[in-house]
Amino acid sequence: MLSEPVTGATREEGRLLSSIVAGLLLVGYNYFGAYQQGILFVVLLMNIINHHIDTVTEKRMQKERRARYAKREAAGDQ
């Protein structure tokens, strides 16, 4: 369920961050939680968090692309 393409993170950095956060949430929930099936709550939380992770990684990638494009344009003008 965590790696399903519809609700999972799409970028490689997002998938890595998503799996780290899911692992930490699962360990924390199993250690401090009251229920045996903590993975169900972690999957629900990660479905919400993955959208935000995608938004952050996409903005970062767009900023890097713009910087590369501006650098290439500046080099082409000389």
Secondary structure, 3 states (H helix, E strand, C coil): CCCCCCCCCCCHHHHHHHHHHHHHHHHHHHHHCCCCCHHHHHHHHHHHHHHHHHHHHHHHHHHHHHHHHHHHHHHHHC
